[in-house]
Amino acid sequence: MPDTPAFLADHRLEVLAANPLAELLYGRRPLRGTNIARHIFLDPAARALYTEWDRCTGDTVGQLRLAAGRYPDDPQLAALIGELAMRSERFAALWARADVRCRTHGRKSFTHPLVGNLDLHQENFTVPDDAGVELVILSPAPGSAAHDGLRLLARLGATDDREREFGPVHPA
């Protein structure tokens, strides 16, 4: 899926694998190993990246509540929830509400520092092995400004990769 950001995440929202465009979108290389909940609540840059950060935080807590119910004996999940509750007032307040959510699809908007606003459609697909793994795909509407923005981001990433491998790239 070279034209669409996509990644696999477990029930703790730990990224297991990601394509290059997802890494460019989130500004993290590698994205693998990143915990999306930590990123949203503890990384100051996330507040600017997620256009609707407040809604995004509610969705994230709801997903973690659902995971806590499904995996009550997971010590890593319990530690993550404890860490977020101690380090983020927003997380602690939302956790206290006890909202449970299962986000399977919807609009997700980003304000990317290089390409601006990206209104994407998020689809979460459960991997059928009961391990709590989901494939998350963030796709733009065809012909939209977000589609053009992702194409530009991919080109910028390709240039960055060439510079990393061969030194500065100069147009011919």
Z-matrix of the N, CA and C atoms (Angstrom, degrees):
N
C 1 1.454
C 2 1.534 1 109.66
N 3 1.299 2 117.73 1 68.35
C 4 1.465 3 119.53 2 -174.48
C 5 1.526 4 114.64 3 -70.37
N 6 1.336 5 118.74 4 -20.81
C 7 1.462 6 121.41 5 -175.35
C 8 1.518 7 113.85 6 -99.83
N 9 1.330 8 117.29 7 3.70
C 10 1.453 9 121.68 8 -175.60
C 11 1.520 10 109.19 9 -137.79
N 12 1.343 11 118.64 10 129.05
C 13 1.464 12 119.29 11 174.94
C 14 1.533 13 109.80 12 -62.37
N 15 1.334 14 116.12 13 133.07
C 16 1.457 15 120.90 14 179.65
C 17 1.521 16 109.19 15 -150.29
N 18 1.332 17 115.39 16 145.11
C 19 1.460 18 120.01 17 176.20
C 20 1.518 19 110.32 18 -153.79
N 21 1.324 20 115.46 19 160.48
C 22 1.459 21 123.28 20 173.68
C 23 1.517 22 107.75 21 -104.79
N 24 1.335 23 116.43 22 135.53
C 25 1.465 24 120.79 23 177.92
C 26 1.519 25 109.24 24 -136.83
N 27 1.327 26 115.65 25 147.28
C 28 1.459 27 119.53 26 177.77
C 29 1.528 28 110.52 27 -89.41
N 30 1.331 29 116.85 28 -176.30
C 31 1.457 30 121.31 29 -176.32
C 32 1.526 31 113.39 30 -65.60
N 33 1.332 32 117.39 31 -17.42
C 34 1.472 33 121.59 32 175.86
C 35 1.524 34 111.33 33 -88.32
N 36 1.337 35 116.63 34 2.24
C 37 1.461 36 124.88 35 -176.57
C 38 1.529 37 112.00 36 67.58
N 39 1.321 38 115.58 37 29.24
C 40 1.457 39 123.02 38 175.21
C 41 1.527 40 107.77 39 -87.07
N 42 1.322 41 117.50 40 124.93
C 43 1.461 42 121.01 41 -179.46
C 44 1.527 43 109.12 42 -74.02
N 45 1.327 44 115.17 43 123.44
C 46 1.461 45 122.28 44 -179.11
C 47 1.523 46 111.86 45 -94.02
N 48 1.311 47 116.73 46 -30.98
C 49 1.470 48 122.85 47 179.36
C 50 1.524 49 107.64 48 -161.99
N 51 1.335 50 115.83 49 151.96
C 52 1.467 51 120.27 50 -179.91
C 53 1.521 52 109.14 51 -152.51
N 54 1.327 53 114.72 52 149.84
C 55 1.452 54 117.63 53 175.09
C 56 1.539 55 109.37 54 -86.09
N 57 1.329 56 116.95 55 166.17
C 58 1.475 57 119.87 56 -176.76
C 59 1.533 58 114.07 57 -58.19
N 60 1.327 59 117.94 58 -35.99
C 61 1.465 60 119.41 59 -178.63
C 62 1.534 61 111.26 60 -68.66
N 63 1.322 62 117.94 61 -34.15
C 64 1.465 63 120.46 62 174.69
C 65 1.530 64 109.94 63 -64.29
N 66 1.329 65 116.51 64 -40.54
C 67 1.469 66 119.94 65 178.06
C 68 1.525 67 110.95 66 -62.96
N 69 1.322 68 116.70 67 -40.54
C 70 1.461 69 120.44 68 178.07
C 71 1.526 70 111.24 69 -66.85
N 72 1.327 71 117.19 70 -41.05
C 73 1.457 72 121.23 71 179.73
C 74 1.523 73 110.85 72 -61.58
N 75 1.323 74 117.17 73 -46.97
C 76 1.459 75 121.43 74 -177.61
C 77 1.523 76 112.96 75 -84.05
N 78 1.339 77 116.78 76 -8.98
C 79 1.466 78 120.27 77 178.08
C 80 1.512 79 112.85 78 68.68
N 81 1.335 80 116.82 79 31.73
C 82 1.465 81 121.30 80 -178.59
C 83 1.523 82 109.63 81 -135.38
N 84 1.326 83 114.25 82 122.40
C 85 1.461 84 120.57 83 175.30
C 86 1.509 85 108.18 84 -126.77
N 87 1.289 86 120.40 85 117.20
C 88 1.458 87 125.32 86 -4.93
C 89 1.531 88 110.66 87 -80.50
N 90 1.306 89 115.69 88 153.64
C 91 1.467 90 121.12 89 174.25
C 92 1.528 91 109.57 90 -78.58
N 93 1.336 92 114.86 91 -27.68
C 94 1.465 93 119.86 92 177.91
C 95 1.532 94 108.95 93 -56.78
N 96 1.329 95 115.53 94 132.88
C 97 1.460 96 120.70 95 -178.99
C 98 1.513 97 113.53 96 94.78
N 99 1.327 98 117.36 97 -13.27
C 100 1.458 99 121.53 98 177.27
C 101 1.522 100 108.74 99 -75.96
N 102 1.307 101 116.18 100 136.36
C 103 1.460 102 119.63 101 172.78
C 104 1.525 103 106.94 102 -96.56
N 105 1.322 104 116.43 103 119.89
C 106 1.460 105 121.53 104 -175.52
C 107 1.526 106 111.07 105 -62.27
N 108 1.330 107 118.64 106 -37.96
C 109 1.469 108 121.10 107 179.20
C 110 1.528 109 110.90 108 -64.95
N 111 1.330 110 117.24 109 -44.76
C 112 1.475 111 119.53 110 176.59
C 113 1.528 112 110.16 111 -60.97
N 114 1.311 113 115.28 112 -43.34
C 115 1.467 114 120.79 113 179.81
C 116 1.533 115 110.22 114 -57.53
N 117 1.333 116 116.84 115 -48.68
C 118 1.460 117 120.85 116 -175.90
C 119 1.523 118 111.95 117 -66.32
N 120 1.329 119 117.20 118 -43.89
C 121 1.464 120 120.39 119 -173.51
C 122 1.524 121 114.64 120 -89.96
N 123 1.337 122 118.63 121 -27.36
C 124 1.461 123 119.40 122 -171.60
C 125 1.526 124 114.66 123 -113.15
N 126 1.314 125 118.78 124 -13.63
C 127 1.460 126 121.56 125 -179.97
C 128 1.524 127 108.71 126 -95.28
N 129 1.330 128 118.12 127 113.93
C 130 1.474 129 119.90 128 -178.62
C 131 1.534 130 113.42 129 -57.10
N 132 1.315 131 117.89 130 -29.00
C 133 1.464 132 120.34 131 179.85
C 134 1.525 133 111.69 132 -67.92
N 135 1.319 134 117.83 133 -23.58
C 136 1.464 135 121.11 134 -178.21
C 137 1.523 136 111.37 135 -64.92
N 138 1.307 137 116.83 136 -34.26
C 139 1.464 138 120.26 137 -179.50
C 140 1.529 139 110.58 138 -60.21
N 141 1.318 140 116.92 139 -34.88
C 142 1.468 141 120.95 140 177.86
C 143 1.530 142 111.52 141 -81.94
N 144 1.327 143 118.11 142 -32.34
C 145 1.456 144 121.58 143 -176.99
C 146 1.522 145 112.02 144 -69.69
N 147 1.335 146 117.54 145 -44.23
C 148 1.459 147 121.81 146 -178.50
C 149 1.523 148 108.84 147 -87.48
N 150 1.321 149 116.52 148 109.50
C 151 1.460 150 121.83 149 -177.00
C 152 1.525 151 111.35 150 -56.66
N 153 1.320 152 116.89 151 -40.97
C 154 1.471 153 122.12 152 178.83
C 155 1.532 154 108.74 153 -109.38
N 156 1.325 155 115.69 154 63.14
C 157 1.458 156 121.89 155 -174.47
C 158 1.528 157 111.93 156 -57.54
N 159 1.320 158 118.65 157 -41.85
C 160 1.462 159 120.88 158 -179.32
C 161 1.527 160 111.43 159 -59.42
N 162 1.309 161 117.04 160 -47.38
C 163 1.465 162 120.58 161 178.70
C 164 1.525 163 110.77 162 -64.30
N 165 1.308 164 115.53 163 -40.48
C 166 1.462 165 121.53 164 -179.77
C 167 1.528 166 110.85 165 -61.73
N 168 1.330 167 117.27 166 -40.11
C 169 1.460 168 119.81 167 179.07
C 170 1.526 169 110.91 168 -65.82
N 171 1.322 170 117.19 169 -39.06
C 172 1.462 171 120.69 170 177.44
C 173 1.522 172 111.80 171 -63.88
N 174 1.326 173 116.31 172 -42.60
C 175 1.468 174 120.13 173 177.63
C 176 1.529 175 110.90 174 -62.52
N 177 1.312 176 116.38 175 -40.96
C 178 1.462 177 121.02 176 -177.54
C 179 1.521 178 111.14 177 -65.64
N 180 1.315 179 117.05 178 -45.51
C 181 1.466 180 120.23 179 178.19
C 182 1.526 181 110.04 180 -63.66
N 183 1.323 182 116.66 181 -41.20
C 184 1.461 183 119.95 182 177.66
C 185 1.515 184 112.36 183 -59.75
N 186 1.333 185 116.98 184 -39.80
C 187 1.465 186 121.09 185 177.70
C 188 1.526 187 110.96 186 -66.18
N 189 1.333 188 116.53 187 -41.15
C 190 1.463 189 119.46 188 179.14
C 191 1.529 190 111.14 189 -68.05
N 192 1.326 191 117.60 190 -35.07
C 193 1.477 192 120.98 191 175.23
C 194 1.521 193 110.09 192 -61.76
N 195 1.321 194 116.12 193 -44.33
C 196 1.458 195 120.74 194 178.05
C 197 1.533 196 110.21 195 -61.23
N 198 1.321 197 116.65 196 -44.83
C 199 1.468 198 121.02 197 178.91
C 200 1.529 199 111.00 198 -62.72
N 201 1.317 200 117.40 199 -39.64
C 202 1.471 201 120.55 200 179.43
C 203 1.521 202 111.08 201 -62.75
N 204 1.318 203 117.28 202 -35.06
C 205 1.459 204 121.07 203 176.27
C 206 1.522 205 112.78 204 -71.00
N 207 1.331 206 115.98 205 -37.12
C 208 1.472 207 120.42 206 -179.15
C 209 1.520 208 112.65 207 -78.59
N 210 1.320 209 116.61 208 -30.78
C 211 1.467 210 121.87 209 -175.73
C 212 1.534 211 109.84 210 -127.20
N 213 1.334 212 117.79 211 64.12
C 214 1.466 213 120.54 212 -174.41
C 215 1.525 214 114.09 213 -66.88
N 216 1.328 215 117.92 214 -18.28
C 217 1.463 216 121.00 215 -178.17
C 218 1.522 217 113.12 216 -102.74
N 219 1.321 218 117.48 217 18.63
C 220 1.460 219 121.57 218 -178.72
C 221 1.531 220 109.34 219 -89.51
N 222 1.334 221 117.69 220 104.74
C 223 1.470 222 119.65 221 -177.17
C 224 1.530 223 113.24 222 -66.72
N 225 1.346 224 117.79 223 -30.63
C 226 1.472 225 119.89 224 178.71
C 227 1.522 226 110.74 225 -69.05
N 228 1.325 227 117.12 226 -37.33
C 229 1.454 228 120.87 227 177.00
C 230 1.529 229 109.97 228 -66.41
N 231 1.324 230 116.96 229 -44.61
C 232 1.466 231 121.09 230 178.35
C 233 1.531 232 110.78 231 -60.56
N 234 1.333 233 116.79 232 -40.32
C 235 1.468 234 120.64 233 178.84
C 236 1.529 235 110.91 234 -66.04
N 237 1.327 236 116.89 235 -40.95
C 238 1.469 237 120.71 236 178.19
C 239 1.528 238 110.41 237 -61.29
N 240 1.323 239 116.78 238 -46.95
C 241 1.461 240 121.03 239 -179.62
C 242 1.525 241 110.23 240 -61.93
N 243 1.327 242 117.00 241 -43.12
C 244 1.467 243 120.71 242 177.34
C 245 1.521 244 112.41 243 -62.06
N 246 1.325 245 116.00 244 -44.43
C 247 1.468 246 120.51 245 178.43
C 248 1.530 247 111.15 246 -59.80
N 249 1.322 248 116.20 247 -47.65
C 250 1.467 249 119.79 248 -178.46
C 251 1.528 250 111.22 249 -65.59
N 252 1.320 251 117.03 250 -38.42
C 253 1.467 252 120.46 251 178.94
C 254 1.526 253 111.43 252 -64.95
N 255 1.319 254 116.76 253 -34.81
C 256 1.473 255 120.65 254 180.00
C 257 1.530 256 112.48 255 -78.12
N 258 1.324 257 117.23 256 -32.95
C 259 1.461 258 120.48 257 -172.28
C 260 1.528 259 114.53 258 -99.35
N 261 1.347 260 117.40 259 -12.51
C 262 1.458 261 120.07 260 -176.98
C 263 1.527 262 110.60 261 -133.41
N 264 1.332 263 115.81 262 114.85
C 265 1.468 264 120.05 263 176.62
C 266 1.518 265 110.86 264 -61.93
N 267 1.311 266 116.68 265 -38.13
C 268 1.467 267 120.95 266 179.50
C 269 1.528 268 110.48 267 -61.68
N 270 1.334 269 116.57 268 -45.71
C 271 1.460 270 119.59 269 178.74
C 272 1.529 271 110.18 270 -61.12
N 273 1.324 272 117.39 271 -47.77
C 274 1.470 273 120.96 272 -177.94
C 275 1.528 274 111.19 273 -58.67
N 276 1.324 275 117.08 274 -41.98
C 277 1.468 276 120.69 275 -179.92
C 278 1.531 277 110.87 276 -65.89
N 279 1.315 278 116.92 277 -43.50
C 280 1.463 279 120.18 278 179.64
C 281 1.530 280 111.54 279 -68.93
N 282 1.317 281 117.30 280 -38.46
C 283 1.463 282 120.92 281 179.31
C 284 1.535 283 109.99 282 -62.27
N 285 1.305 284 116.90 283 -37.12
C 286 1.469 285 121.43 284 -179.21
C 287 1.531 286 111.81 285 -64.97
N 288 1.308 287 118.32 286 -24.16
C 289 1.471 288 121.50 287 178.69
C 290 1.527 289 112.82 288 -70.69
N 291 1.324 290 116.73 289 -23.38
C 292 1.472 291 123.40 290 178.33
C 293 1.533 292 113.47 291 64.22
N 294 1.334 293 117.49 292 29.76
C 295 1.467 294 121.20 293 175.05
C 296 1.528 295 109.78 294 -74.49
N 297 1.315 296 116.15 295 135.40
C 298 1.458 297 122.30 296 176.33
C 299 1.522 298 107.29 297 -113.95
N 300 1.334 299 116.32 298 132.61
C 301 1.459 300 120.56 299 179.57
C 302 1.514 301 110.17 300 -138.91
N 303 1.292 302 113.58 301 146.75
C 304 1.458 303 120.61 302 172.71
C 305 1.520 304 106.04 303 -122.93
N 306 1.305 305 116.35 304 101.31
C 307 1.465 306 119.84 305 -179.28
C 308 1.513 307 109.16 306 -87.30
N 309 1.310 308 115.36 307 116.25
C 310 1.458 309 119.79 308 179.73
C 311 1.522 310 112.12 309 -108.65
N 312 1.328 311 117.19 310 -23.97
C 313 1.465 312 120.65 311 179.28
C 314 1.531 313 108.82 312 -167.62
N 315 1.313 314 114.54 313 164.52
C 316 1.458 315 120.61 314 177.05
C 317 1.512 316 111.47 315 150.01
N 318 1.308 317 114.78 316 177.90
C 319 1.461 318 121.24 317 -179.41
C 320 1.523 319 109.34 318 -80.73
N 321 1.320 320 115.69 319 139.36
C 322 1.461 321 121.95 320 175.58
C 323 1.518 322 106.51 321 -134.80
N 324 1.304 323 115.85 322 121.88
C 325 1.467 324 120.58 323 -176.64
C 326 1.522 325 110.58 324 -110.03
N 327 1.302 326 114.26 325 137.73
C 328 1.457 327 122.20 326 178.61
C 329 1.522 328 108.95 327 -123.22
N 330 1.312 329 116.33 328 150.55
C 331 1.454 330 122.62 329 169.27
C 332 1.518 331 105.51 330 -117.87
N 333 1.316 332 115.51 331 92.75
C 334 1.460 333 121.12 332 -174.34
C 335 1.524 334 109.96 333 -80.96
N 336 1.332 335 117.88 334 136.38
C 337 1.472 336 119.90 335 -177.02
C 338 1.526 337 114.26 336 -63.80
N 339 1.330 338 118.68 337 -22.46
C 340 1.462 339 120.53 338 -179.09
C 341 1.514 340 114.23 339 -98.29
N 342 1.343 341 118.13 340 -33.23
C 343 1.463 342 119.92 341 -172.69
C 344 1.521 343 113.74 342 -122.84
N 345 1.318 344 117.89 343 2.49
C 346 1.462 345 120.57 344 175.05
C 347 1.519 346 114.00 345 82.03
N 348 1.329 347 115.84 346 -149.26
C 349 1.465 348 122.13 347 -173.63
C 350 1.520 349 111.72 348 -71.95
N 351 1.334 350 114.28 349 133.85
C 352 1.455 351 122.08 350 177.49
C 353 1.521 352 107.91 351 -132.36
N 354 1.324 353 116.83 352 104.78
C 355 1.460 354 121.52 353 175.41
C 356 1.521 355 107.17 354 -92.98
N 357 1.326 356 115.58 355 111.43
C 358 1.449 357 121.81 356 -174.25
C 359 1.522 358 110.92 357 -118.08
N 360 1.309 359 116.01 358 160.32
C 361 1.455 360 121.66 359 174.93
C 362 1.525 361 107.15 360 -104.82
N 363 1.332 362 115.81 361 123.03
C 364 1.461 363 120.93 362 -179.63
C 365 1.522 364 109.92 363 -98.44
N 366 1.322 365 115.41 364 132.02
C 367 1.468 366 122.69 365 173.42
C 368 1.521 367 107.00 366 -125.09
N 369 1.315 368 116.42 367 128.79
C 370 1.463 369 122.30 368 175.13
C 371 1.521 370 107.97 369 -108.43
N 372 1.317 371 116.29 370 123.49
C 373 1.460 372 122.35 371 179.18
C 374 1.516 373 108.56 372 -114.02
N 375 1.322 374 116.69 373 122.90
C 376 1.456 375 120.93 374 178.52
C 377 1.518 376 109.61 375 -74.98
N 378 1.327 377 116.08 376 129.87
C 379 1.458 378 121.29 377 176.08
C 380 1.529 379 106.68 378 -76.65
N 381 1.318 380 117.79 379 126.13
C 382 1.464 381 120.65 380 -170.36
C 383 1.528 382 115.36 381 -77.90
N 384 1.322 383 117.24 382 59.50
C 385 1.468 384 119.27 383 175.29
C 386 1.525 385 111.40 384 -131.25
N 387 1.342 386 116.54 385 7.36
C 388 1.468 387 123.71 386 177.88
C 389 1.525 388 113.28 387 62.09
N 390 1.327 389 117.48 388 24.99
C 391 1.458 390 120.82 389 177.92
C 392 1.523 391 111.58 390 -98.14
N 393 1.328 392 117.95 391 3.13
C 394 1.454 393 120.62 392 179.11
C 395 1.511 394 114.15 393 79.22
N 396 1.319 395 118.21 394 16.53
C 397 1.468 396 121.95 395 -179.20
C 398 1.521 397 109.48 396 -90.88
N 399 1.338 398 114.80 397 137.43
C 400 1.460 399 121.06 398 177.42
C 401 1.520 400 110.30 399 -126.51
N 402 1.318 401 114.73 400 145.56
C 403 1.460 402 122.17 401 169.53
C 404 1.519 403 105.95 402 -95.86
N 405 1.321 404 116.70 403 122.84
C 406 1.464 405 122.68 404 179.61
C 407 1.520 406 107.72 405 -109.11
N 408 1.329 407 115.16 406 123.66
C 409 1.467 408 121.35 407 179.61
C 410 1.523 409 107.71 408 -120.34
N 411 1.323 410 116.01 409 130.54
C 412 1.464 411 122.82 410 -179.83
C 413 1.525 412 107.83 411 -116.03
N 414 1.324 413 116.42 412 103.98
C 415 1.465 414 119.34 413 -173.70
C 416 1.523 415 112.21 414 -116.27
N 417 1.330 416 115.58 415 143.49
C 418 1.463 417 120.21 416 175.97
C 419 1.524 418 110.38 417 -88.45
N 420 1.305 419 116.23 418 158.61
C 421 1.460 420 119.86 419 171.32
C 422 1.533 421 107.56 420 -69.18
N 423 1.330 422 117.79 421 138.15
C 424 1.469 423 120.04 422 179.11
C 425 1.532 424 111.42 423 -56.91
N 426 1.321 425 115.49 424 134.47
C 427 1.458 426 120.78 425 177.48
C 428 1.518 427 115.10 426 76.27
N 429 1.332 428 117.55 427 3.47
C 430 1.467 429 121.09 428 -177.81
C 431 1.529 430 110.91 429 -82.78
N 432 1.315 431 115.26 430 169.59
C 433 1.466 432 120.69 431 175.04
C 434 1.527 433 109.99 432 -61.76
N 435 1.337 434 117.50 433 -35.57
C 436 1.466 435 120.91 434 178.16
C 437 1.526 436 110.79 435 -65.65
N 438 1.326 437 117.01 436 -37.28
C 439 1.463 438 121.40 437 176.89
C 440 1.527 439 109.59 438 -60.69
N 441 1.331 440 115.86 439 -47.38
C 442 1.468 441 120.28 440 178.31
C 443 1.526 442 111.05 441 -64.52
N 444 1.336 443 116.55 442 -39.24
C 445 1.468 444 120.65 443 179.26
C 446 1.517 445 112.35 444 -62.92
N 447 1.331 446 116.91 445 -41.29
C 448 1.471 447 119.68 446 177.88
C 449 1.519 448 111.41 447 -67.71
N 450 1.331 449 117.24 448 -36.98
C 451 1.471 450 119.82 449 176.41
C 452 1.529 451 110.65 450 -62.83
N 453 1.326 452 116.08 451 -42.33
C 454 1.462 453 120.05 452 177.38
C 455 1.530 454 110.41 453 -64.39
N 456 1.315 455 116.99 454 -43.30
C 457 1.464 456 120.88 455 179.18
C 458 1.526 457 110.49 456 -60.80
N 459 1.320 458 117.47 457 -41.22
C 460 1.465 459 121.32 458 177.76
C 461 1.531 460 110.60 459 -62.65
N 462 1.338 461 116.49 460 -41.31
C 463 1.477 462 119.72 461 178.03
C 464 1.516 463 111.16 462 -65.13
N 465 1.328 464 116.29 463 -42.58
C 466 1.469 465 119.82 464 178.18
C 467 1.519 466 110.26 465 -62.04
N 468 1.321 467 116.53 466 -39.40
C 469 1.460 468 120.81 467 177.79
C 470 1.509 469 112.16 468 -66.00
N 471 1.327 470 117.16 469 -38.24
C 472 1.464 471 120.99 470 178.49
C 473 1.520 472 110.13 471 -65.33
N 474 1.317 473 117.14 472 -39.69
C 475 1.461 474 121.27 473 177.42
C 476 1.518 475 110.13 474 -64.73
N 477 1.326 476 116.12 475 -43.44
C 478 1.458 477 121.66 476 178.79
C 479 1.529 478 110.17 477 -60.55
N 480 1.340 479 117.09 478 -42.69
C 481 1.464 480 121.20 479 179.19
C 482 1.526 481 111.06 480 -63.79
N 483 1.339 482 116.98 481 -41.89
C 484 1.468 483 120.03 482 179.45
C 485 1.524 484 110.32 483 -64.81
N 486 1.336 485 117.38 484 -40.10
C 487 1.462 486 119.82 485 179.11
C 488 1.520 487 111.08 486 -65.13
N 489 1.317 488 116.51 487 -37.96
C 490 1.452 489 120.72 488 179.17
C 491 1.525 490 110.17 489 -64.22
N 492 1.339 491 116.60 490 -38.06
C 493 1.456 492 120.60 491 -175.90
C 494 1.533 493 112.31 492 -84.81
N 495 1.342 494 117.92 493 -39.43
C 496 1.469 495 121.10 494 -171.39
C 497 1.520 496 114.88 495 -116.96
N 498 1.301 497 119.56 496 -2.66
C 499 1.450 498 121.76 497 -174.43
C 500 1.516 499 109.95 498 96.35
N 501 1.334 500 119.70 499 -178.01
C 502 1.453 501 122.31 500 -176.63
C 503 1.525 502 112.39 501 -54.60
N 504 1.332 503 114.92 502 137.03
C 505 1.456 504 121.73 503 179.75
C 506 1.528 505 107.78 504 -96.84
N 507 1.325 506 115.59 505 127.40
C 508 1.452 507 120.57 506 178.33
C 509 1.513 508 108.47 507 -117.04
N 510 1.319 509 118.57 508 133.41
C 511 1.467 510 119.66 509 178.57
C 512 1.517 511 111.01 510 -61.08
N 513 1.311 512 115.24 511 146.17
C 514 1.466 513 120.43 512 -178.85
C 515 1.495 514 111.39 513 -75.59
